Amino acid sequence: MEIVRGIFNDRKHEVDLYFKLIVYLDEIKKTDDEDRILYDKDIIKIVRANALLMLYNLVESTLVNGIEEVYNVFKTEQITYSQVSREIQDIWFNYKFSNAYDKNAQFSTYKKTAEDIVFSILGQEPLVLDRKATGISGNLDAQIIRDICRKHGITFKTPSDCHGGNHLTIVKEQRNQLAHGTLSFVECGRDFTVNDLVEIKAEVENFLIGFIDAIESYYDNKEYLLSV
């Protein structure tokens, strides 16, 4: 998990730098040159809105990298279906079958998928999983992250200073509205003060650190195996 933690720290550093800009823009005083772009009120609102996009990017990248790091060990250590926990067996089975699920699919397609699953288990082939199996759909908040952890058998308790991770819901909702065009960047940024954003940032980062600690323990103790 050193790579996962390293990527998190690198992206957190990017966010830290961006927040320095936000604080700077909030503190600078207007000059006689009212047209200077850095002092434009709408520019400041847009910059604030972009901070929420950066925080969501940090959330999604941390979740994806953490889960995929676990999946990678299945291949590198040649771990098979019979060796993994019931949770991972269910994830793998659903992943394999979802690739064939189509209301217009022919019977032969389902038959071929079933045969592949049986032969893979009997032949003790190493498990292969990718992002599609993670359950990460680009709509992450604290509850969905807890559900993903539970689905994988990862013991994750929300850090006490995160208030249940409520601010992750704000980040997700604002990100979705910006991405779908239902909210402009100026409208979004207008609703958040610098102090609001700093508070949200701290909670999101503490929540993610808690997740990394949980998945690192899961990884190091091989809790993805049927028995350890």
N, C-alpha and C positions, 0 to 999 in steps of 0.2 A: 504493500500500500504506500510505499515511499513515493512512487510515481504519482499516485492519486493526490497525496498530500502536497507534493511539489507543484502539480498543476493548479491545485486550489490556491496555494500561496502566490503563485505567479499571477493568477487572475484577480486575486484579492488585492495584490499590489496595484494592478491596473485600476481597480475600483477606488482604491485609496487615493491614487493620483487624481482621478476624476473628481473626487469629492473635495480635494484641495482647490480645484478650479471653482467648484460650486461655492465654497466658503469665500474664496477670493472675490468672486463676482458679487456676493452678498454684502461684502464689507467695503468695497471700493466706493468712493464718493463721486458724485457727478461733477464733471468739469464744465467749463463754459461751452465746450463743444458737445452740444446735445445730440449730434448725429453719430457720435462714435458708436460703432456696432456693439462693443462690449457692454455698453450701458443701456442698450435697448431692452426694455422690459420684457418684450416677447422673446428675445434671444435668451434671457435668463430663465424664463419659464420653459423653453424648449430644452435647455441644458438640464434643468431639474427633471424633466420627464424622461430624458435619456438615461438618467441615473437608475431609474426603475428597470429599464431594459437591460442595463449592465448587471444589475442584481439578479434578474431572472436568468440571464446567461450563466451567472455563477452557480445558481441553484441547479439548473439542468445539466451543466457540464460535470458538476461534482457527483450528481446521482448517476449519470451515465458511466462516467469513468470508474466509479466505485463498483458498480454491479458488473461491468464488463471485465474488470480486473479479476473478479471471482470466476466469471465464465472462462477466461483465458486459461486459468489453472487446470480446468477440466481437460483441455486439449494438451497442454504441456506435460501434464502428469498422467495422461491416458486414463482418465477416470471414467468409469462406465456407469450405466443406469443402475445396476445392482449395488453400487458402492455409495450412491448419494442418498441424502435424506428424502423423506416422502415429499417434502415441499419442492425440492429440486426435480424429483421425478414427475410431479404434476406439471411443473413449469415446462419441462422438456416435452412431455406428452402433448400438452396443449399447443406448444409451439410447432411441433411436427404436424399435428392435425390441422392447425389453423392455416397452414400453407396450402391445404387442399380444399378448405372450406369455401364453397361457392354454391349459391342456390341453383346455378345452372350447370354445375359440375356433373359429369357422367359417373355412373356407378363404378366404372373401371378406374376412375381417378381415386375414389375413396378406397377401392380395393388395393390399388398400388400403394397408397399411403399406409394402409394397415399392414401390408406386407413389409414395407420398409421399416416400420416401427418394430414389428416382430423380429425381423432379421437383425436389426441393429441391437436389440436387447439380447437375443440368443447368441449373436456373434460377438457380444461384449465389445462393441465399438465405442470409442471415446465419445463422450457427449460433445455436441457442437451447438452452441447457442450464440445469438447475436443481439443487437439492440432491440429487435422486434420482440424478443422474449422477455425483456425487462419489465414491460408494462408501463414504460415511460412514453407518454403520448404528447408531450409538449404542453401539458396543462397541470403543472405541479404546484401543490400547496402542501402544508404541513400534514394534513390528514392523508393525502394520497401518498406522500413519502412514507408515512407510518404503515400504510396498507402494503406498499411495495416491500418494505422491510419484513412485515409479518408474512407476506406471501413467500419470501425466501427463507424464512426461519431466522431472520436477523433480530436479535434483541436490541431494540432501540428505545430508550426513554428520553423524551424531550427534555433538554436542559432546563432547570428550574428558572433560569433568568430569561427564558424565551416566551413566557406567558402562553404556552401551548403552541407557539409558532403562528399566532394570529396574523402577524405582519406579512407572512409569506402569502396569505390569501390576497392581501392588498396588492402585493407585487404581481401576483398571477393575473388578477383581474385587470389591473392597469395595463399590463403587457398585452393581454388579449385584446383589449379595446383599442390600443394603439396599433397592434398588428392587423386588426380587421378593419381599421379605419373608422370605427364608430366614435372615436374620441381623437381630437387633434392634439398635437404635442403641447400647444399653448394652453388648451383647456386642461390637460392633465397636469402640467407644471404649475398652473394657477392654484391648484388645490393643495399643494404641499409646500411647507416652509422648509428652510434648510434644517432646522431642528427636527422636523418630522422625518426628513430623509436620513439624517444621522442616526436617529433612533431605529428606524426601519433597517438600515444597514447593519447596525450592531446586532440586532436580533437575528437577522438572516444569517450572518456570519457565525454567530454562536450556535445556531441550530445546525448549520452544516458541519461545524467542527464536531458537534455531538454525533452527527451521522458518520463522519469519517472514523471517529473513535470506535463506534459500534461495529462498523463493517470491517475495520482493521482487526478487532477482536474475533469476529466471525471468521475472517480469513486466516489469521495466525493460528487459531485453535481448531481449524478445519471443521467447523460446525456444519458445513455443507455435506459432510459425509454421514452415512447411515449410522456409523458408530465410530467414536474416536477414543 
